[in-house]
Amino acid sequence: MSDNRNGAFLPLGMGVGIAIGVALGTALDNLALGLALGVAIGAGVGVSGMAAGKSKKKDGDGSGGGAASDTGDRSSKDFDAGDGGGDGGGGGGD
């Protein structure tokens, strides 16, 4: 049997999320909304569990396991100080 068990987090998260969603749906008297929220919550829990499993696996190799950060030097020329739109429109009109 392989040591790769990260795939088990998604179905487990989905099951827990759907159970929470059904409980919320019955409490709010809107089962469809509860199921939709449960699937979304379950997917988030499952994916974060998969990521946590991967990071724990990498911790053993001495890589540090910290969050990636951008340490590059940024100056004011990297940011657009325009009208904030980005669509090319100036905001003025008739």
mmCIF file as gemmi writes it, N, C-alpha and C atoms, coordinates in Angstrom:
data_model
loop_
_atom_site.group_PDB
_atom_site.id
_atom_site.type_symbol
_atom_site.label_atom_id
_atom_site.label_alt_id
_atom_site.label_comp_id
_atom_site.label_asym_id
_atom_site.label_entity_id
_atom_site.label_seq_id
_atom_site.pdbx_PDB_ins_code
_atom_site.Cartn_x
_atom_site.Cartn_y
_atom_site.Cartn_z
_atom_site.occupancy
_atom_site.B_iso_or_equiv
_atom_site.pdbx_formal_charge
_atom_site.auth_seq_id
_atom_site.auth_asym_id
_atom_site.pdbx_PDB_model_num
ATOM 1 N N . MET Axp A 1 ? 0.847 -1.173 0 1 0 ? 1 A 1
ATOM 2 C CA . MET Axp A 1 ? 0 0 0 1 0 ? 1 A 1
ATOM 3 C C . MET Axp A 1 ? 0.891 1.234 0 1 0 ? 1 A 1
ATOM 4 N N . SER Axp A 2 ? 0.537 2.245 -0.793 1 0 ? 2 A 1
ATOM 5 C CA . SER Axp A 2 ? 1.398 3.425 -0.911 1 0 ? 2 A 1
ATOM 6 C C . SER Axp A 2 ? 1.148 4.393 0.234 1 0 ? 2 A 1
ATOM 7 N N . ASP Axp A 3 ? 2.107 5.315 0.406 1 0 ? 3 A 1
ATOM 8 C CA . ASP Axp A 3 ? 1.994 6.307 1.463 1 0 ? 3 A 1
ATOM 9 C C . ASP Axp A 3 ? 1.239 7.548 1.012 1 0 ? 3 A 1
ATOM 10 N N . ASN Axp A 4 ? 0.805 7.608 -0.242 1 0 ? 4 A 1
ATOM 11 C CA . ASN Axp A 4 ? 0.109 8.773 -0.75 1 0 ? 4 A 1
ATOM 12 C C . ASN Axp A 4 ? -1.369 8.689 -0.385 1 0 ? 4 A 1
ATOM 13 N N . ARG Axp A 5 ? -1.743 9.325 0.692 1 0 ? 5 A 1
ATOM 14 C CA . ARG Axp A 5 ? -3.129 9.303 1.152 1 0 ? 5 A 1
ATOM 15 C C . ARG Axp A 5 ? -3.775 10.678 1.057 1 0 ? 5 A 1
ATOM 16 N N . ASN Axp A 6 ? -3.156 11.591 0.317 1 0 ? 6 A 1
ATOM 17 C CA . ASN Axp A 6 ? -3.71 12.932 0.192 1 0 ? 6 A 1
ATOM 18 C C . ASN Axp A 6 ? -5.041 12.933 -0.545 1 0 ? 6 A 1
ATOM 19 N N . GLY Axp A 7 ? -5.277 11.969 -1.41 1 0 ? 7 A 1
ATOM 20 C CA . GLY Axp A 7 ? -6.527 11.901 -2.146 1 0 ? 7 A 1
ATOM 21 C C . GLY Axp A 7 ? -7.723 11.584 -1.267 1 0 ? 7 A 1
ATOM 22 N N . ALA Axp A 8 ? -7.507 11.088 -0.073 1 0 ? 8 A 1
ATOM 23 C CA . ALA Axp A 8 ? -8.614 10.738 0.819 1 0 ? 8 A 1
ATOM 24 C C . ALA Axp A 8 ? -9.204 11.963 1.513 1 0 ? 8 A 1
ATOM 25 N N . PHE Axp A 9 ? -8.51 13.08 1.488 1 0 ? 9 A 1
ATOM 26 C CA . PHE Axp A 9 ? -9.017 14.263 2.178 1 0 ? 9 A 1
ATOM 27 C C . PHE Axp A 9 ? -10.219 14.885 1.466 1 0 ? 9 A 1
ATOM 28 N N . LEU Axp A 10 ? -10.235 14.853 0.143 1 0 ? 10 A 1
ATOM 29 C CA . LEU Axp A 10 ? -11.33 15.494 -0.589 1 0 ? 10 A 1
ATOM 30 C C . LEU Axp A 10 ? -12.672 14.804 -0.348 1 0 ? 10 A 1
ATOM 31 N N . PRO Axp A 11 ? -12.779 13.475 -0.495 1 0 ? 11 A 1
ATOM 32 C CA . PRO Axp A 11 ? -14.081 12.846 -0.206 1 0 ? 11 A 1
ATOM 33 C C . PRO Axp A 11 ? -14.487 12.975 1.259 1 0 ? 11 A 1
ATOM 34 N N . LEU Axp A 12 ? -13.524 12.933 2.145 1 0 ? 12 A 1
ATOM 35 C CA . LEU Axp A 12 ? -13.83 13.094 3.566 1 0 ? 12 A 1
ATOM 36 C C . LEU Axp A 12 ? -14.351 14.503 3.839 1 0 ? 12 A 1
ATOM 37 N N . GLY Axp A 13 ? -13.683 15.502 3.269 1 0 ? 13 A 1
ATOM 38 C CA . GLY Axp A 13 ? -14.142 16.881 3.431 1 0 ? 13 A 1
ATOM 39 C C . GLY Axp A 13 ? -15.507 17.103 2.828 1 0 ? 13 A 1
ATOM 40 N N . MET Axp A 14 ? -15.753 16.487 1.661 1 0 ? 14 A 1
ATOM 41 C CA . MET Axp A 14 ? -17.057 16.632 1.022 1 0 ? 14 A 1
ATOM 42 C C . MET Axp A 14 ? -18.157 16.011 1.881 1 0 ? 14 A 1
ATOM 43 N N . GLY Axp A 15 ? -17.882 14.855 2.46 1 0 ? 15 A 1
ATOM 44 C CA . GLY Axp A 15 ? -18.869 14.207 3.324 1 0 ? 15 A 1
ATOM 45 C C . GLY Axp A 15 ? -19.187 15.044 4.543 1 0 ? 15 A 1
ATOM 46 N N . VAL Axp A 16 ? -18.147 15.575 5.175 1 0 ? 16 A 1
ATOM 47 C CA . VAL Axp A 16 ? -18.358 16.42 6.354 1 0 ? 16 A 1
ATOM 48 C C . VAL Axp A 16 ? -19.092 17.697 5.956 1 0 ? 16 A 1
ATOM 49 N N . GLY Axp A 17 ? -18.695 18.28 4.822 1 0 ? 17 A 1
ATOM 50 C CA . GLY Axp A 17 ? -19.34 19.506 4.366 1 0 ? 17 A 1
ATOM 51 C C . GLY Axp A 17 ? -20.801 19.311 4.03 1 0 ? 17 A 1
ATOM 52 N N . ILE Axp A 18 ? -21.126 18.205 3.381 1 0 ? 18 A 1
ATOM 53 C CA . ILE Axp A 18 ? -22.526 17.939 3.054 1 0 ? 18 A 1
ATOM 54 C C . ILE Axp A 18 ? -23.343 17.707 4.32 1 0 ? 18 A 1
ATOM 55 N N . ALA Axp A 19 ? -22.752 17.035 5.297 1 0 ? 19 A 1
ATOM 56 C CA . ALA Axp A 19 ? -23.459 16.837 6.571 1 0 ? 19 A 1
ATOM 57 C C . ALA Axp A 19 ? -23.73 18.176 7.253 1 0 ? 19 A 1
ATOM 58 N N . ILE Axp A 20 ? -22.733 19.054 7.245 1 0 ? 20 A 1
ATOM 59 C CA . ILE Axp A 20 ? -22.927 20.393 7.828 1 0 ? 20 A 1
ATOM 60 C C . ILE Axp A 20 ? -23.962 21.161 7.02 1 0 ? 20 A 1
ATOM 61 N N . GLY Axp A 21 ? -23.902 21.026 5.692 1 0 ? 21 A 1
ATOM 62 C CA . GLY Axp A 21 ? -24.854 21.719 4.835 1 0 ? 21 A 1
ATOM 63 C C . GLY Axp A 21 ? -26.284 21.262 5.041 1 0 ? 21 A 1
ATOM 64 N N . VAL Axp A 22 ? -26.476 19.972 5.211 1 0 ? 22 A 1
ATOM 65 C CA . VAL Axp A 22 ? -27.829 19.467 5.467 1 0 ? 22 A 1
ATOM 66 C C . VAL Axp A 22 ? -28.337 20.002 6.808 1 0 ? 22 A 1
ATOM 67 N N . ALA Axp A 23 ? -27.476 20.046 7.791 1 0 ? 23 A 1
ATOM 68 C CA . ALA Axp A 23 ? -27.882 20.595 9.087 1 0 ? 23 A 1
ATOM 69 C C . ALA Axp A 23 ? -28.245 22.076 8.961 1 0 ? 23 A 1
ATOM 70 N N . LEU Axp A 24 ? -27.42 22.841 8.234 1 0 ? 24 A 1
ATOM 71 C CA . LEU Axp A 24 ? -27.729 24.252 8.019 1 0 ? 24 A 1
ATOM 72 C C . LEU Axp A 24 ? -29.007 24.42 7.199 1 0 ? 24 A 1
ATOM 73 N N . GLY Axp A 25 ? -29.165 23.581 6.181 1 0 ? 25 A 1
ATOM 74 C CA . GLY Axp A 25 ? -30.341 23.662 5.332 1 0 ? 25 A 1
ATOM 75 C C . GLY Axp A 25 ? -31.625 23.387 6.081 1 0 ? 25 A 1
ATOM 76 N N . THR Axp A 26 ? -31.598 22.424 6.963 1 0 ? 26 A 1
ATOM 77 C CA . THR Axp A 26 ? -32.807 22.138 7.735 1 0 ? 26 A 1
ATOM 78 C C . THR Axp A 26 ? -33.054 23.229 8.777 1 0 ? 26 A 1
ATOM 79 N N . ALA Axp A 27 ? -31.983 23.761 9.34 1 0 ? 27 A 1
ATOM 80 C CA . ALA Axp A 27 ? -32.158 24.83 10.331 1 0 ? 27 A 1
ATOM 81 C C . ALA Axp A 27 ? -32.712 26.097 9.68 1 0 ? 27 A 1
ATOM 82 N N . LEU Axp A 28 ? -32.27 26.365 8.456 1 0 ? 28 A 1
ATOM 83 C CA . LEU Axp A 28 ? -32.731 27.568 7.756 1 0 ? 28 A 1
ATOM 84 C C . LEU Axp A 28 ? -33.964 27.314 6.898 1 0 ? 28 A 1
ATOM 85 N N . ASP Axp A 29 ? -34.443 26.082 6.874 1 0 ? 29 A 1
ATOM 86 C CA . ASP Axp A 29 ? -35.591 25.663 6.075 1 0 ? 29 A 1
ATOM 87 C C . ASP Axp A 29 ? -35.36 25.925 4.587 1 0 ? 29 A 1
ATOM 88 N N . ASN Axp A 30 ? -34.119 25.688 4.151 1 0 ? 30 A 1
ATOM 89 C CA . ASN Axp A 30 ? -33.748 25.841 2.744 1 0 ? 30 A 1
ATOM 90 C C . ASN Axp A 30 ? -32.673 24.795 2.45 1 0 ? 30 A 1
ATOM 91 N N . LEU Axp A 31 ? -33.12 23.588 2.147 1 0 ? 31 A 1
ATOM 92 C CA . LEU Axp A 31 ? -32.199 22.467 1.98 1 0 ? 31 A 1
ATOM 93 C C . LEU Axp A 31 ? -31.281 22.645 0.77 1 0 ? 31 A 1
ATOM 94 N N . ALA Axp A 32 ? -31.789 23.238 -0.305 1 0 ? 32 A 1
ATOM 95 C CA . ALA Axp A 32 ? -30.964 23.431 -1.502 1 0 ? 32 A 1
ATOM 96 C C . ALA Axp A 32 ? -29.783 24.356 -1.203 1 0 ? 32 A 1
ATOM 97 N N . LEU Axp A 33 ? -30.034 25.441 -0.492 1 0 ? 33 A 1
ATOM 98 C CA . LEU Axp A 33 ? -28.96 26.359 -0.118 1 0 ? 33 A 1
ATOM 99 C C . LEU Axp A 33 ? -27.976 25.669 0.824 1 0 ? 33 A 1
ATOM 100 N N . GLY Axp A 34 ? -28.488 24.898 1.752 1 0 ? 34 A 1
ATOM 101 C CA . GLY Axp A 34 ? -27.622 24.183 2.689 1 0 ? 34 A 1
ATOM 102 C C . GLY Axp A 34 ? -26.721 23.186 1.992 1 0 ? 34 A 1
ATOM 103 N N . LEU Axp A 35 ? -27.265 22.441 1.025 1 0 ? 35 A 1
ATOM 104 C CA . LEU Axp A 35 ? -26.439 21.488 0.283 1 0 ? 35 A 1
ATOM 105 C C . LEU Axp A 35 ? -25.368 22.206 -0.528 1 0 ? 35 A 1
ATOM 106 N N . ALA Axp A 36 ? -25.741 23.311 -1.17 1 0 ? 36 A 1
ATOM 107 C CA . ALA Axp A 36 ? -24.75 24.063 -1.947 1 0 ? 36 A 1
ATOM 108 C C . ALA Axp A 36 ? -23.641 24.594 -1.047 1 0 ? 36 A 1
ATOM 109 N N . LEU Axp A 37 ? -24 25.136 0.09 1 0 ? 37 A 1
ATOM 110 C CA . LEU Axp A 37 ? -22.987 25.618 1.038 1 0 ? 37 A 1
ATOM 111 C C . LEU Axp A 37 ? -22.141 24.459 1.568 1 0 ? 37 A 1
ATOM 112 N N . GLY Axp A 38 ? -22.774 23.331 1.816 1 0 ? 38 A 1
ATOM 113 C CA . GLY Axp A 38 ? -22.053 22.164 2.313 1 0 ? 38 A 1
ATOM 114 C C . GLY Axp A 38 ? -21.034 21.65 1.318 1 0 ? 38 A 1
ATOM 115 N N . VAL Axp A 39 ? -21.398 21.615 0.046 1 0 ? 39 A 1
ATOM 116 C CA . VAL Axp A 39 ? -20.451 21.169 -0.983 1 0 ? 39 A 1
ATOM 117 C C . VAL Axp A 39 ? -19.276 22.141 -1.062 1 0 ? 39 A 1
ATOM 118 N N . ALA Axp A 40 ? -19.575 23.441 -1.01 1 0 ? 40 A 1
ATOM 119 C CA . ALA Axp A 40 ? -18.503 24.441 -1.069 1 0 ? 40 A 1
ATOM 120 C C . ALA Axp A 40 ? -17.587 24.345 0.152 1 0 ? 40 A 1
ATOM 121 N N . ILE Axp A 41 ? -18.172 24.205 1.329 1 0 ? 41 A 1
ATOM 122 C CA . ILE Axp A 41 ? -17.375 24.074 2.555 1 0 ? 41 A 1
ATOM 123 C C . ILE Axp A 41 ? -16.56 22.783 2.512 1 0 ? 41 A 1
ATOM 124 N N . GLY Axp A 42 ? -17.174 21.711 2.072 1 0 ? 42 A 1
ATOM 125 C CA . GLY Axp A 42 ? -16.485 20.425 2.009 1 0 ? 42 A 1
ATOM 126 C C . GLY Axp A 42 ? -15.332 20.433 1.029 1 0 ? 42 A 1
ATOM 127 N N . ALA Axp A 43 ? -15.523 21.091 -0.116 1 0 ? 43 A 1
ATOM 128 C CA . ALA Axp A 43 ? -14.431 21.18 -1.086 1 0 ? 43 A 1
ATOM 129 C C . ALA Axp A 43 ? -13.273 21.976 -0.508 1 0 ? 43 A 1
ATOM 130 N N . GLY Axp A 44 ? -13.584 23.056 0.18 1 0 ? 44 A 1
ATOM 131 C CA . GLY Axp A 44 ? -12.525 23.852 0.805 1 0 ? 44 A 1
ATOM 132 C C . GLY Axp A 44 ? -11.777 23.091 1.878 1 0 ? 44 A 1
ATOM 133 N N . VAL Axp A 45 ? -12.513 22.379 2.706 1 0 ? 45 A 1
ATOM 134 C CA . VAL Axp A 45 ? -11.878 21.578 3.761 1 0 ? 45 A 1
ATOM 135 C C . VAL Axp A 45 ? -11.028 20.461 3.155 1 0 ? 45 A 1
ATOM 136 N N . GLY Axp A 46 ? -11.541 19.829 2.11 1 0 ? 46 A 1
ATOM 137 C CA . GLY Axp A 46 ? -10.804 18.736 1.481 1 0 ? 46 A 1
ATOM 138 C C . GLY Axp A 46 ? -9.528 19.203 0.813 1 0 ? 46 A 1
ATOM 139 N N . VAL Axp A 47 ? -9.595 20.299 0.096 1 0 ? 47 A 1
ATOM 140 C CA . VAL Axp A 47 ? -8.408 20.81 -0.586 1 0 ? 47 A 1
ATOM 141 C C . VAL Axp A 47 ? -7.377 21.314 0.416 1 0 ? 47 A 1
ATOM 142 N N . SER Axp A 48 ? -7.832 21.988 1.472 1 0 ? 48 A 1
ATOM 143 C CA . SER Axp A 48 ? -6.872 22.443 2.478 1 0 ? 48 A 1
ATOM 144 C C . SER Axp A 48 ? -6.261 21.264 3.231 1 0 ? 48 A 1
ATOM 145 N N . GLY Axp A 49 ? -7.025 20.196 3.413 1 0 ? 49 A 1
ATOM 146 C CA . GLY Axp A 49 ? -6.465 18.999 4.038 1 0 ? 49 A 1
ATOM 147 C C . GLY Axp A 49 ? -5.421 18.341 3.164 1 0 ? 49 A 1
ATOM 148 N N . MET Axp A 50 ? -5.658 18.354 1.848 1 0 ? 50 A 1
ATOM 149 C CA . MET Axp A 50 ? -4.667 17.806 0.92 1 0 ? 50 A 1
ATOM 150 C C . MET Axp A 50 ? -3.391 18.638 0.953 1 0 ? 50 A 1
ATOM 151 N N . ALA Axp A 51 ? -3.526 19.957 1.007 1 0 ? 51 A 1
ATOM 152 C CA . ALA Axp A 51 ? -2.354 20.828 1.061 1 0 ? 51 A 1
ATOM 153 C C . ALA Axp A 51 ? -1.594 20.648 2.377 1 0 ? 51 A 1
ATOM 154 N N . ALA Axp A 52 ? -2.325 20.471 3.468 1 0 ? 52 A 1
ATOM 155 C CA . ALA Axp A 52 ? -1.675 20.264 4.764 1 0 ? 52 A 1
ATOM 156 C C . ALA Axp A 52 ? -0.923 18.932 4.781 1 0 ? 52 A 1
ATOM 157 N N . GLY Axp A 53 ? -1.497 17.918 4.144 1 0 ? 53 A 1
ATOM 158 C CA . GLY Axp A 53 ? -0.82 16.625 4.07 1 0 ? 53 A 1
ATOM 159 C C . GLY Axp A 53 ? 0.459 16.697 3.259 1 0 ? 53 A 1
ATOM 160 N N . LYS Axp A 54 ? 0.445 17.481 2.194 1 0 ? 54 A 1
ATOM 161 C CA . LYS Axp A 54 ? 1.647 17.64 1.378 1 0 ? 54 A 1
ATOM 162 C C . LYS Axp A 54 ? 2.715 18.412 2.116 1 0 ? 54 A 1
ATOM 163 N N . SER Axp A 55 ? 2.31 19.441 2.877 1 0 ? 55 A 1
ATOM 164 C CA . SER Axp A 55 ? 3.309 20.233 3.592 1 0 ? 55 A 1
ATOM 165 C C . SER Axp A 55 ? 3.926 19.432 4.739 1 0 ? 55 A 1
ATOM 166 N N . LYS Axp A 56 ? 3.15 18.564 5.374 1 0 ? 56 A 1
ATOM 167 C CA . LYS Axp A 56 ? 3.714 17.728 6.427 1 0 ? 56 A 1
ATOM 168 C C . LYS Axp A 56 ? 4.713 16.737 5.846 1 0 ? 56 A 1
ATOM 169 N N . LYS Axp A 57 ? 4.436 16.26 4.648 1 0 ? 57 A 1
ATOM 170 C CA . LYS Axp A 57 ? 5.341 15.333 4 1 0 ? 57 A 1
ATOM 171 C C . LYS Axp A 57 ? 6.652 16.026 3.652 1 0 ? 57 A 1
ATOM 172 N N . LYS Axp A 58 ? 6.589 17.301 3.267 1 0 ? 58 A 1
ATOM 173 C CA . LYS Axp A 58 ? 7.786 18.054 2.912 1 0 ? 58 A 1
ATOM 174 C C . LYS Axp A 58 ? 8.569 18.507 4.133 1 0 ? 58 A 1
ATOM 175 N N . ASP Axp A 59 ? 7.926 18.613 5.3 1 0 ? 59 A 1
ATOM 176 C CA . ASP Axp A 59 ? 8.62 19.068 6.501 1 0 ? 59 A 1
ATOM 177 C C . ASP Axp A 59 ? 9.762 18.145 6.892 1 0 ? 59 A 1
ATOM 178 N N . GLY Axp A 60 ? 9.678 16.912 6.568 1 0 ? 60 A 1
ATOM 179 C CA . GLY Axp A 60 ? 10.722 15.967 6.934 1 0 ? 60 A 1
ATOM 180 C C . GLY Axp A 60 ? 12.005 16.128 6.142 1 0 ? 60 A 1
ATOM 181 N N . ASP Axp A 61 ? 11.972 16.859 5.018 1 0 ? 61 A 1
ATOM 182 C CA . ASP Axp A 61 ? 13.17 16.987 4.216 1 0 ? 61 A 1
ATOM 183 C C . ASP Axp A 61 ? 13.986 18.235 4.539 1 0 ? 61 A 1
ATOM 184 N N . GLY Axp A 62 ? 13.602 18.986 5.571 1 0 ? 62 A 1
ATOM 185 C CA . GLY Axp A 62 ? 14.389 20.137 6.001 1 0 ? 62 A 1
ATOM 186 C C . GLY Axp A 62 ? 14.183 21.37 5.142 1 0 ? 62 A 1
ATOM 187 N N . SER Axp A 63 ? 13.099 21.435 4.413 1 0 ? 63 A 1
ATOM 188 C CA . SER Axp A 63 ? 12.887 22.573 3.531 1 0 ? 63 A 1
ATOM 189 C C . SER Axp A 63 ? 12.347 23.791 4.272 1 0 ? 63 A 1
ATOM 190 N N . GLY Axp A 64 ? 11.995 23.679 5.503 1 0 ? 64 A 1
ATOM 191 C CA . GLY Axp A 64 ? 11.519 24.812 6.279 1 0 ? 64 A 1
ATOM 192 C C . GLY Axp A 64 ? 10.005 24.882 6.337 1 0 ? 64 A 1
ATOM 193 N N . GLY Axp A 65 ? 9.325 24.622 5.239 1 0 ? 65 A 1
ATOM 194 C CA . GLY Axp A 65 ? 7.876 24.576 5.238 1 0 ? 65 A 1
ATOM 195 C C . GLY Axp A 65 ? 7.2 25.913 5.414 1 0 ? 65 A 1
ATOM 196 N N . GLY Axp A 66 ? 7.929 27.025 5.329 1 0 ? 66 A 1
ATOM 197 C CA . GLY Axp A 66 ? 7.324 28.331 5.495 1 0 ? 66 A 1
ATOM 198 C C . GLY Axp A 66 ? 6.59 28.76 4.25 1 0 ? 66 A 1
ATOM 199 N N . ALA Axp A 67 ? 5.824 29.807 4.396 1 0 ? 67 A 1
ATOM 200 C CA . ALA Axp A 67 ? 5.069 30.33 3.267 1 0 ? 67 A 1
ATOM 201 C C . ALA Axp A 67 ? 6.001 31.035 2.299 1 0 ? 67 A 1
ATOM 202 N N . ALA Axp A 68 ? 5.711 30.922 1.045 1 0 ? 68 A 1
ATOM 203 C CA . ALA Axp A 68 ? 6.512 31.589 0.037 1 0 ? 68 A 1
ATOM 204 C C . ALA Axp A 68 ? 6.242 33.076 0.078 1 0 ? 68 A 1
ATOM 205 N N . SER Axp A 69 ? 7.288 33.859 -0.072 1 0 ? 69 A 1
ATOM 206 C CA . SER Axp A 69 ? 7.115 35.304 -0.064 1 0 ? 69 A 1
ATOM 207 C C . SER Axp A 69 ? 7.932 35.92 -1.179 1 0 ? 69 A 1
ATOM 208 N N . ASP Axp A 70 ? 7.471 37.066 -1.626 1 0 ? 70 A 1
ATOM 209 C CA . ASP Axp A 70 ? 8.167 37.789 -2.673 1 0 ? 70 A 1
ATOM 210 C C . ASP Axp A 70 ? 9.099 38.785 -2.003 1 0 ? 70 A 1
ATOM 211 N N . THR Axp A 71 ? 10.386 38.544 -2.079 1 0 ? 71 A 1
ATOM 212 C CA . THR Axp A 71 ? 11.345 39.432 -1.442 1 0 ? 71 A 1
ATOM 213 C C . THR Axp A 71 ? 11.983 40.372 -2.443 1 0 ? 71 A 1
ATOM 214 N N . GLY Axp A 72 ? 11.42 40.419 -3.635 1 0 ? 72 A 1
ATOM 215 C CA . GLY Axp A 72 ? 11.967 41.296 -4.663 1 0 ? 72 A 1
ATOM 216 C C . GLY Axp A 72 ? 11.769 42.752 -4.305 1 0 ? 72 A 1
ATOM 217 N N . ASP Axp A 73 ? 12.683 43.595 -4.798 1 0 ? 73 A 1
ATOM 218 C CA . ASP Axp A 73 ? 12.614 45.024 -4.537 1 0 ? 73 A 1
ATOM 219 C C . ASP Axp A 73 ? 11.59 45.651 -5.465 1 0 ? 73 A 1
ATOM 220 N N . ARG Axp A 74 ? 10.608 46.307 -4.894 1 0 ? 74 A 1
ATOM 221 C CA . ARG Axp A 74 ? 9.572 46.943 -5.694 1 0 ? 74 A 1
ATOM 222 C C . ARG Axp A 74 ? 9.679 48.447 -5.551 1 0 ? 74 A 1
ATOM 223 N N . SER Axp A 75 ? 9.506 49.117 -6.634 1 0 ? 75 A 1
ATOM 224 C CA . SER Axp A 75 ? 9.493 50.567 -6.598 1 0 ? 75 A 1
ATOM 225 C C . SER Axp A 75 ? 8.134 51.066 -7.035 1 0 ? 75 A 1
ATOM 226 N N . SER Axp A 76 ? 7.943 52.367 -6.97 1 0 ? 76 A 1
ATOM 227 C CA . SER Axp A 76 ? 6.64 52.933 -7.294 1 0 ? 76 A 1
ATOM 228 C C . SER Axp A 76 ? 6.298 52.782 -8.768 1 0 ? 76 A 1
ATOM 229 N N . LYS Axp A 77 ? 7.283 52.557 -9.628 1 0 ? 77 A 1
ATOM 230 C CA . LYS Axp A 77 ? 6.997 52.412 -11.053 1 0 ? 77 A 1
ATOM 231 C C . LYS Axp A 77 ? 6.301 51.084 -11.366 1 0 ? 77 A 1
ATOM 232 N N . ASP Axp A 78 ? 6.29 50.133 -10.421 1 0 ? 78 A 1
ATOM 233 C CA . ASP Axp A 78 ? 5.64 48.847 -10.635 1 0 ? 78 A 1
ATOM 234 C C . ASP Axp A 78 ? 4.125 48.938 -10.527 1 0 ? 78 A 1
ATOM 235 N N . PHE Axp A 79 ? 3.622 50.018 -9.971 1 0 ? 79 A 1
ATOM 236 C CA . PHE Axp A 79 ? 2.2 50.138 -9.736 1 0 ? 79 A 1
ATOM 237 C C . PHE Axp A 79 ? 1.63 51.252 -10.576 1 0 ? 79 A 1
ATOM 238 N N . ASP Axp A 80 ? 0.438 51.028 -11.123 1 0 ? 80 A 1
ATOM 239 C CA . ASP Axp A 80 ? -0.226 52.022 -11.947 1 0 ? 80 A 1
ATOM 240 C C . ASP Axp A 80 ? -0.965 53.001 -11.053 1 0 ? 80 A 1
ATOM 241 N N . ALA Axp A 81 ? -0.68 54.269 -11.22 1 0 ? 81 A 1
ATOM 242 C CA . ALA Axp A 81 ? -1.336 55.29 -10.415 1 0 ? 81 A 1
ATOM 243 C C . ALA Axp A 81 ? -2.418 56.004 -11.216 1 0 ? 81 A 1
ATOM 244 N N . GLY Axp A 82 ? -3.029 55.302 -12.159 1 0 ? 82 A 1
ATOM 245 C CA . GLY Axp A 82 ? -4.044 55.905 -13.015 1 0 ? 82 A 1
ATOM 246 C C . GLY Axp A 82 ? -5.36 56.072 -12.292 1 0 ? 82 A 1
ATOM 247 N N . ASP Axp A 83 ? -6.43 56.011 -13.051 1 0 ? 83 A 1
ATOM 248 C CA . ASP Axp A 83 ? -7.752 56.21 -12.479 1 0 ? 83 A 1
ATOM 249 C C . ASP Axp A 83 ? -8.266 54.978 -11.745 1 0 ? 83 A 1
ATOM 250 N N . GLY Axp A 84 ? -7.5 53.9 -11.746 1 0 ? 84 A 1
ATOM 251 C CA . GLY Axp A 84 ? -7.9 52.697 -11.035 1 0 ? 84 A 1
ATOM 252 C C . GLY Axp A 84 ? -8.806 51.799 -11.835 1 0 ? 84 A 1
ATOM 253 N N . GLY Axp A 85 ? -9.145 52.196 -13.022 1 0 ? 85 A 1
ATOM 254 C CA . GLY Axp A 85 ? -10.09 51.421 -13.817 1 0 ? 85 A 1
ATOM 255 C C . GLY Axp A 85 ? -9.448 50.232 -14.5 1 0 ? 85 A 1
ATOM 256 N N . GLY Axp A 86 ? -8.461 50.475 -15.293 1 0 ? 86 A 1
ATOM 257 C CA . GLY Axp A 86 ? -7.832 49.403 -16.041 1 0 ? 86 A 1
ATOM 258 C C . GLY Axp A 86 ? -8.524 49.13 -17.354 1 0 ? 86 A 1
ATOM 259 N N . ASP Axp A 87 ? -9.691 49.733 -17.588 1 0 ? 87 A 1
ATOM 260 C CA . ASP Axp A 87 ? -10.399 49.517 -18.83 1 0 ? 87 A 1
ATOM 261 C C . ASP Axp A 87 ? -10.083 50.586 -19.868 1 0 ? 87 A 1
ATOM 262 N N . GLY Axp A 88 ? -9.279 51.57 -19.502 1 0 ? 88 A 1
ATOM 263 C CA . GLY Axp A 88 ? -8.906 52.623 -20.424 1 0 ? 88 A 1
ATOM 264 C C . GLY Axp A 88 ? -9.833 53.811 -20.365 1 0 ? 88 A 1
ATOM 265 N N . GLY Axp A 89 ? -10.941 53.687 -19.708 1 0 ? 89 A 1
ATOM 266 C CA . GLY Axp A 89 ? -11.889 54.788 -19.612 1 0 ? 89 A 1
ATOM 267 C C . GLY Axp A 89 ? -11.461 55.792 -18.574 1 0 ? 89 A 1
ATOM 268 N N . GLY Axp A 90 ? -11.731 57.059 -18.825 1 0 ? 90 A 1
ATOM 269 C CA . GLY Axp A 90 ? -11.321 58.11 -17.896 1 0 ? 90 A 1
ATOM 270 C C . GLY Axp A 90 ? -12.337 58.414 -16.83 1 0 ? 90 A 1
ATOM 271 N N . GLY Axp A 91 ? -13.533 57.937 -16.981 1 0 ? 91 A 1
ATOM 272 C CA . GLY Axp A 91 ? -14.541 58.172 -15.963 1 0 ? 91 A 1
ATOM 273 C C . GLY Axp A 91 ? -15.409 59.39 -16.238 1 0 ? 91 A 1
ATOM 274 N N . GLY Axp A 92 ? -14.969 60.267 -17.127 1 0 ? 92 A 1
ATOM 275 C CA . GLY Axp A 92 ? -15.771 61.441 -17.473 1 0 ? 92 A 1
ATOM 276 C C . GLY Axp A 92 ? -16.858 61.084 -18.46 1 0 ? 92 A 1
ATOM 277 N N . GLY Axp A 93 ? -17.808 61.914 -18.597 1 0 ? 93 A 1
ATOM 278 C CA . GLY Axp A 93 ? -18.868 61.59 -19.542 1 0 ? 93 A 1
ATOM 279 C C . GLY Axp A 93 ? -19.734 62.784 -19.869 1 0 ? 93 A 1
ATOM 280 N N . ASP Axp A 94 ? -20.781 62.491 -20.574 1 0 ? 94 A 1
ATOM 281 C CA . ASP Axp A 94 ? -21.699 63.552 -20.994 1 0 ? 94 A 1
ATOM 282 C C . ASP Axp A 94 ? -22.566 64.012 -19.861 1 0 ? 94 A 1
